[in-house]
Amino acid sequence: MNPAEALLDHLRSGLTPFLGLPHGTEPSPVAGVVLGVPYDGGVLNRPGARMGPWAIRTASLGLGRLPMPLRLQGPEEEQRSYAAQGWVDGGNIPTRPFDMREALGTVESVCSAWVVQGARTLLLGGDHLMTLGALRAHAKQHGPLGLLHFDAHPDAGYGEVWGTPFHHGTWVRQAITEGLVDPTRTVQVGLRAPRFEDGELAFLRKAGVHMWTPWDLKDPRLSSQLHGDLARVGQGPAYVSVDLDVLDPAFCPAVAEPVPGGLSVMELISWLHHVQRWAQPFVGADVMELAPVLAGTDDSVRVAAHVALQLLA
């Protein structure tokens, strides 16, 4: 079915799979699968991300799957093919809202069922804790992963102060502790949120994680180091995780924890293009923390859909 026919079919049915992809709720040997994660039980502030998957899918209705080249003047850029070729929309992972450990287990089991079939995954979230379930699934298949993590927060905190070892600000620490990611191939981009204490950064530095603030990114003296870090992530199986709060709230305000001073959409897309230069495609990715019940939803969901499209292009 060509894109135009798919669009008409979705208009008739009332269903809105991401980018008009075919539905495929049973794990099968496809190129990749988009999975919604309607869960926000790990959010400390401003819940609503459980509604994110529906909003992103709706925003993608009618969105073309052939990305525009970044350059149409000057140096020629290699033309990019249709996004998500051979991918399906696998629907939502049935994460029930009141049990964090059960939700993590459900994400892991559903992702694992697709991963063993050779499928790559893209999660539409949902709160960032659920990334841990996907990392567990991929690490079982591929071993420790490289991780490219776009976020205002390092997400390597201790959860016990909130009465739980897990929440959306602890998953990176847990992934390193469990050996799911290789910290020497882990790069965090966009960090800038104020912190309660220095433990997160000390833990990450000791592990070997490379961290970049928006101000670091703009320092031309660090350009070669930055490009080397981004390339190193892709020197083996890798995962790309985008918390939409990496963007400045001027561009994407409907997130759980907005932090001023973030990236522009144009800057984020340019960094995501580095992923296309890796020798092998990422094994999994996600776009997390959209909370489409908050102010600025109309603009935020459109941004989220475009970010997800860039990951699959």
C-alpha positions in Angstrom: 0.0 0.0 0.0 1.5 3.4 -1.0 1.5 6.3 1.4 -1.5 8.0 -0.2 -3.6 4.8 -0.1 -2.5 4.2 3.5 -3.6 7.7 4.5 -7.1 7.1 3.0 -7.3 3.8 4.7 -6.6 5.3 8.1 -9.1 8.1 7.4 -11.7 5.4 6.7 -10.9 3.3 9.7 -10.3 6.1 12.2 -7.0 4.4 13.3 -3.9 6.5 13.4 -0.8 4.3 13.4 2.5 6.3 13.6 3.4 7.7 10.2 0.7 5.6 8.6 2.7 2.4 9.2 1.0 -0.9 8.9 -0.4 -2.4 12.1 1.4 -5.4 13.4 0.6 -6.3 17.0 2.0 -9.8 16.9 5.9 -10.0 17.0 7.3 -10.9 13.6 10.6 -10.6 11.7 10.2 -7.0 10.5 12.7 -4.3 10.2 11.4 -2.4 13.3 8.4 -1.7 15.4 6.9 1.4 17.0 5.5 0.8 20.5 3.6 3.2 22.6 4.3 3.2 26.4 1.3 4.7 28.1 2.8 5.0 31.6 3.7 7.9 33.9 3.9 6.3 37.3 7.5 7.2 37.6 7.0 10.9 37.2 7.9 13.1 40.2 6.2 16.3 38.8 3.6 17.2 36.2 2.2 13.8 35.2 0.3 13.2 32.0 2.9 11.4 29.8 0.7 8.3 29.8 -1.3 10.0 27.1 1.8 10.7 25.0 1.6 7.8 22.5 -1.9 8.7 21.3 -0.9 12.3 20.8 2.3 11.6 18.9 0.4 9.2 16.6 -2.3 11.7 15.9 0.3 14.5 15.2 1.9 12.2 12.6 -1.3 11.7 10.6 -0.5 12.9 7.1 3.2 13.6 7.9 5.3 12.7 4.9 7.8 9.8 5.4 10.4 11.2 2.9 12.5 13.7 4.9 13.6 16.9 3.3 17.4 17.0 2.8 19.1 19.4 5.3 20.8 21.2 2.4 19.2 22.1 -1.0 21.8 24.8 -1.8 25.6 24.5 -1.7 27.3 21.2 -1.0 25.2 18.3 -2.1 23.8 16.1 0.6 23.1 12.4 0.2 19.5 11.8 -0.5 17.6 10.0 2.2 15.1 7.3 1.5 11.6 6.9 3.0 11.6 6.7 6.7 10.7 3.4 8.6 10.8 1.1 5.6 9.7 -2.3 6.7 8.5 -1.0 10.1 5.2 -1.6 11.7 3.2 0.1 14.4 2.8 -2.5 17.2 0.3 -0.6 19.2 0.8 0.2 22.9 2.5 -1.9 25.5 -0.2 -2.7 28.1 1.5 -1.0 31.0 -1.1 -0.9 33.9 -0.8 2.4 35.8 -0.3 1.4 39.5 2.7 -1.0 39.6 6.0 0.3 38.5 7.9 -3.0 38.6 5.1 -4.7 36.7 5.1 -2.0 34.0 8.9 -2.3 33.6 8.5 -6.1 33.3 5.8 -5.7 30.7 7.9 -3.3 28.6 10.9 -5.7 28.8 8.8 -8.7 27.8 7.0 -7.1 24.9 10.2 -5.5 23.5 12.0 -8.9 24.0 9.4 -10.6 21.9 10.1 -8.2 19.0 13.9 -8.1 19.5 14.3 -11.8 19.2 12.6 -11.6 15.8 15.4 -9.2 14.7 13.2 -6.0 15.0 14.5 -2.7 16.1 12.3 -0.7 18.4 11.1 2.9 18.8 9.1 3.7 22.0 6.7 6.6 22.2 6.4 7.6 25.8 5.4 7.7 28.5 7.8 8.5 31.3 11.6 7.9 31.0 11.7 5.1 33.5 10.3 2.8 30.9 13.5 3.1 28.8 15.0 0.8 31.4 12.7 -2.0 30.3 13.7 -1.6 26.7 17.4 -1.6 27.6 17.0 -4.8 29.5 15.4 -6.4 26.4 18.0 -5.2 24.0 21.0 -6.0 26.3 19.8 -9.6 26.6 20.1 -9.9 22.8 23.0 -7.7 22.1 25.1 -7.3 25.3 26.0 -4.0 26.8 24.8 -1.1 24.6 26.1 2.3 23.6 23.7 4.9 24.8 23.1 8.4 23.3 20.9 10.2 25.8 19.4 13.6 25.1 18.0 15.1 28.3 18.1 18.2 30.6 18.6 15.8 33.5 21.3 13.1 34.0 18.7 10.6 35.4 21.3 8.9 37.6 19.8 9.8 41.0 18.8 7.7 44.0 15.1 6.9 44.2 14.9 6.0 47.9 14.4 9.6 49.0 11.0 9.4 47.3 10.2 6.0 48.8 11.1 3.9 45.7 14.4 2.7 44.1 12.9 3.6 40.7 11.5 6.7 39.0 12.1 8.6 35.8 15.2 10.2 37.3 17.0 6.9 38.2 17.1 4.7 35.0 20.6 5.6 33.8 22.2 4.7 37.1 20.2 1.5 37.1 21.2 0.7 33.5 24.9 1.1 34.3 24.6 -0.8 37.6 22.9 -3.7 35.8 25.5 -3.7 33.0 22.9 -2.9 30.3 25.0 -0.1 28.8 28.7 0.4 28.4 29.4 3.7 30.2 32.5 4.3 28.1 30.1 4.4 25.1 27.4 6.5 26.9 27.0 10.1 26.0 24.5 12.5 27.5 23.7 15.7 25.7 21.8 18.8 26.9 22.3 18.5 30.7 21.4 21.7 32.5 18.8 21.1 35.3 19.6 22.3 38.8 20.3 19.4 41.2 19.8 18.6 44.8 23.3 17.2 45.3 26.5 16.2 43.3 26.1 12.5 43.6 24.7 11.9 40.1 27.6 13.7 38.3 30.2 12.0 40.5 28.7 8.6 39.8 28.6 9.2 36.0 32.1 10.6 35.8 33.5 7.7 37.8 31.7 5.2 35.4 33.2 6.9 32.4 30.1 8.6 30.9 30.7 11.7 28.8 28.4 14.6 29.6 27.6 17.7 27.6 25.7 20.9 28.5 24.2 23.2 25.9 27.1 25.6 26.6 29.6 22.8 26.0 28.0 22.1 22.6 28.6 25.7 21.5 32.3 25.7 22.4 34.2 25.3 19.1 37.3 24.2 21.0 35.4 21.0 22.0 34.0 20.2 18.5 36.4 17.3 17.7 35.9 15.8 21.2 32.1 16.0 20.7 32.1 14.4 17.3 34.4 11.6 18.7 32.0 11.0 21.5 29.0 10.7 19.2 30.9 8.4 16.9 32.1 6.1 19.8 28.5 5.4 20.9 27.8 3.8 17.5 30.9 1.5 17.5 28.6 -1.4 18.5 24.9 -2.0 19.3 23.5 1.3 20.5 20.3 2.8 21.9 19.2 6.5 21.4 16.9 8.0 24.0 15.3 11.5 23.7 13.7 13.1 26.6 11.8 16.0 25.1 12.8 18.3 28.0 16.2 18.4 26.3 14.5 21.1 24.2 14.0 24.6 25.4 10.5 25.0 26.7 9.9 27.7 24.1 9.8 24.8 21.6 8.3 22.0 23.6 6.7 23.1 26.9 4.3 20.1 27.5 6.8 17.9 29.3 7.1 16.7 32.9 10.1 18.7 33.8 10.7 21.7 31.5 14.1 23.5 32.0 15.0 26.8 30.4 18.2 27.1 28.3 17.7 24.0 26.2 18.4 23.0 22.6 16.3 24.3 19.7 14.5 21.8 17.5 17.0 22.6 14.7 19.9 21.8 17.0 18.4 18.5 18.2 17.7 17.4 14.6 21.3 18.2 13.6 22.6 16.0 16.4 20.3 13.2 15.5 21.7 13.2 12.0 25.0 11.9 13.5 23.2 8.7 14.3 22.7 8.1 10.6 26.5 8.1 10.2 27.0 5.1 12.5 28.3 1.9 10.8 25.2 0.0 12.0 21.7 1.4 12.8 20.7 1.8 16.4 19.0 -1.3 17.8 16.4 0.8 19.8 15.3 4.3 20.5 12.6 6.3 22.2 11.0 9.7 22.4 9.8 10.2 26.0 8.1 12.5 28.5 5.5 14.2 26.3 2.6 15.2 28.6 -0.2 16.3 26.2 -2.4 17.5 29.0 -0.3 20.5 29.8 -0.1 24.0 28.3 1.6 24.1 24.9 0.4 20.7 23.8 -0.4 21.6 20.2 3.1 22.7 19.5 4.8 20.0 21.6 3.1 17.0 20.0 4.1 18.2 16.5 7.7 18.6 17.6 7.6 15.1 19.2 6.3 13.6 15.9 9.0 15.3 13.9 11.8 14.2 16.3 10.5 10.6 16.1 10.5 10.8 12.3 14.1 12.0 12.2 15.1 9.0 14.3 13.6 6.7 11.7 14.8 8.5 8.6 
